[in-house]
Amino acid sequence: MSLNLADIRKDYSQKELSPDDCLADPAAQLEAWLNEAIAAQVNEPTAMNVASVDENGRPSARIVLLKGVEQGQLLFYTNYLSRKGRQLDARPYVAATFFWPELERQIRVEGQVRHVPEEVSDAYFASRPYTSRLGAWASEQSSEIGSKAVLVTRAAMFGARHPLNVPRPPHWGGYAITPERVEFWQGRPSRLHDRVLYTRDELGNWKTCRLAP
Ligand SMILES: Cc1cc2nc3c(=O)[nH]c(=O)nc-3n(C[C@H](O)[C@H](O)[C@H](O)COP(=O)(O)O)c2cc1C
């Protein structure tokens, strides 16, 4: 049986968006929409798809969780030796996308990334559940493993080594995205969607414009 994907379509009509509705700072606008997403009990409101590129300019993308918006920057945490970590350290630029179907909204963020200060990673790591902290040691993220048992054995080994306090692995920590281009998308009927783009003007101040859908 073949799937008839071409017939799957949805019209969007919930809300509107114009540059006049938007806050001056895109990070503040993102927080406002995040609050609405959380209030609307959107599934995984903090999940964002983060794309990186390899040395040949080939992109790869994966979901990570947004863990903070601090001084206009978006923070997420991962393994610095993972595929994404190595790519980001060599080419520190990302495109990140949120999609909240329940609100017919998308946010796109593009910008530069850097490691967050060690103490910021320490504080976030310490707030994670014990088993998640062990997992950060056990998982050599993105490397091939022969079986699930390898992972379980490593988790047990690190559990024996750190029965109470699990220190942050040096290869695990946060990235901060400094946005350079941010777009808010609101679905509208007849594919005439609303798009508001933030970029910086020549003085470095944020400006907005409307984009064709
Ligand atoms: C809902 C969801 C949340 C995730 N959150 C994170 C996260 O915060 N950090 C992370 O490193 N991986 C997270 N992952 C796993 C990544 O998508 C990915 O599999 C992993 O980071 C390895 O990616 P890489 O091999 O490209 O480095 C999450 C996956 C899902 C589906």
The ligand as a Tripos MOL2 file, in Angstrom:
@<TRIPOS>MOLECULE
LIG
   31    33     1     0     0
SMALL
NO_CHARGES

@<TRIPOS>ATOM
      1 C1         13.5020   15.4210   22.1510 C.3       1 LIG1
      2 C2         14.9920   15.2290   22.0550 C.ar      1 LIG1
      3 C3         15.8290   15.9710   22.8680 C.ar      1 LIG1
      4 C4         17.2140   15.8240   22.7840 C.ar      1 LIG1
      5 N1         18.0190   16.6290   23.5490 N.ar      1 LIG1
      6 C5         19.3630   16.5440   23.4020 C.ar      1 LIG1
      7 C6         20.2070   17.4640   24.0910 C.ar      1 LIG1
      8 O1         19.7520   18.3960   24.7900 O.2       1 LIG1
      9 N2         21.5600   17.3160   23.9300 N.ar      1 LIG1
     10 C7         22.0910   16.3290   23.1380 C.ar      1 LIG1
     11 O2         23.3150   16.2490   23.0540 O.2       1 LIG1
     12 N3         21.3140   15.4740   22.4600 N.ar      1 LIG1
     13 C8         19.9620   15.5590   22.5650 C.ar      1 LIG1
     14 N4         19.1510   14.7080   21.8580 N.ar      1 LIG1
     15 C9         19.7910   13.6790   20.9880 C.3       1 LIG1
     16 C10        20.2390   14.3150   19.6730 C.3       1 LIG1
     17 O3         19.1300   14.5220   18.8170 O.3       1 LIG1
     18 C11        21.3150   13.4880   18.9480 C.3       1 LIG1
     19 O4         20.8460   12.1640   18.7430 O.3       1 LIG1
     20 C12        22.6190   13.4160   19.7250 C.3       1 LIG1
     21 O5         22.9470   14.6600   20.3240 O.3       1 LIG1
     22 C13        23.7830   12.9820   18.8160 C.3       1 LIG1
     23 O6         23.8930   13.8830   17.7350 O.3       1 LIG1
     24 P1         25.2450   14.0040   16.8780 P.3       1 LIG1
     25 O7         25.7040   12.5930   16.5950 O.co2     1 LIG1
     26 O8         24.8650   14.7490   15.6380 O.co2     1 LIG1
     27 O9         26.2520   14.7660   17.7040 O.co2     1 LIG1
     28 C14        17.7700   14.8690   21.9000 C.ar      1 LIG1
     29 C15        16.9200   14.1270   21.0670 C.ar      1 LIG1
     30 C16        15.5530   14.3140   21.1330 C.ar      1 LIG1
     31 C17        14.6680   13.5450   20.1790 C.3       1 LIG1
@<TRIPOS>BOND
     1     1     2 1
     2     2     3 ar
     3     2    30 ar
     4     3     4 ar
     5     4     5 ar
     6     4    28 ar
     7     5     6 ar
     8     6     7 ar
     9     6    13 1
    10     7     8 2
    11     7     9 ar
    12     9    10 ar
    13    10    11 2
    14    10    12 ar
    15    12    13 ar
    16    13    14 ar
    17    14    15 1
    18    14    28 ar
    19    15    16 1
    20    16    17 1
    21    16    18 1
    22    18    19 1
    23    18    20 1
    24    20    21 1
    25    20    22 1
    26    22    23 1
    27    23    24 1
    28    24    25 2
    29    24    26 1
    30    24    27 1
    31    28    29 ar
    32    29    30 ar
    33    30    31 1
@<TRIPOS>SUBSTRUCTURE
     1 LIG1         1 GROUP 0 **** ****
